[in-house]
């Protein structure tokens, strides 16, 4: 019996019988799984963290890949969702409103990465909440970083995402520009929320901040160091450290060195970081400090930056202890003069850091004092 033709006879039947029928991937605020899960959580009030993150990522990925197919979803359905779940539930359902805002932000992420103008329209709506929302605006400001977080792999080529060239950089510049502009227009009591958003955002975009206008951003980073929120302080210090470390010419902080040194000295001393001459009554509960005084992480990072600064005066310094310091920027006469004027104040303040209760902080304080002590005064 000739069996050579069996594969040609059997495989077509197998391929038909083994087909898996997938449900239609229909974007809808009522039928799509992430929205069904949202309504389930709104009723029960008990979300599963893993399922919630998976649901948000599914929403973002589907929006990114199918953005051209469901005009009704991006039109009247999302408008109704905003009106009923974000605007109307401000006082009645604050917990489900948080989730609705997170869903809105993940939809924005799926759209802006493909340079869809609808994403920027939705982003403007969220930024508008920072002016109006008294209860959640600090929480919302921190979540804006999700839009441009490059570490998240939900939107990536391996997931078949639609990614336009330089789309994330464009979204980053747009969002930072919006926060800086709104900060300038806001009254003094409400400016803190834009500092929170900006510090959180800049700490997550990494090297892409190098092309921004430093003269507008640096004063706001220094202001953010005065806020009592530990996470905001750390985010500001991370960005400042990266800017100084990647500064080839040593001029980025040239006009702000005196203010920077003063802010670092306050935050590197145990028990003084939360005082800083600020009125805590101006800061809402969602930006309250997580610990009394400064945290060990804040003190450690502030000392690392202080240890890095002498390199901008042409002195071999290092942000971390080690035998071979990193290459420093070109010496700046202005930076050298300012740092030499701050030398005695820094050495005096570092004497208390040498008695810090944390060993890692004491260790970097010793190295930092050595760098400043040997700063060339000639």
Secondary structure, 3 states (H helix, E strand, C coil): CCCCCHHHHHHHHHHHHCCCCCCCCCCCCCCCHHHHHHHHHHHHCCCCHHHHHHHHHHHHHHHHHCCCCCHHHHHHHHHHHHHHHHHCCCCCCHHHHHHHHHHHHHHHHHHHCCCCHHHHHHHHHHHHHHHHCCCCHHHHHHHHHHHHCCCCCCCCHHHCCCCCCCHHHHHHHHHHHHHHHHHHHCCHHHCHHHHHHHHHHHHHHHHHHHHCCHHHHHHHHHHHCCCCCHHHHHHHHHHHHHHHHCCCCCCCCCCCHHHHHHHHHHHCCCCCCCCCCCCHHHCCHHHCCCCCCCCHHHHHHHHHHHHHHHHHHCCCCCCCCCCCCCCCCCCCHHHHHHHHHHHHHHHHHHHHHCCCCCHHHHHHHHHHHHHHHCCCCC
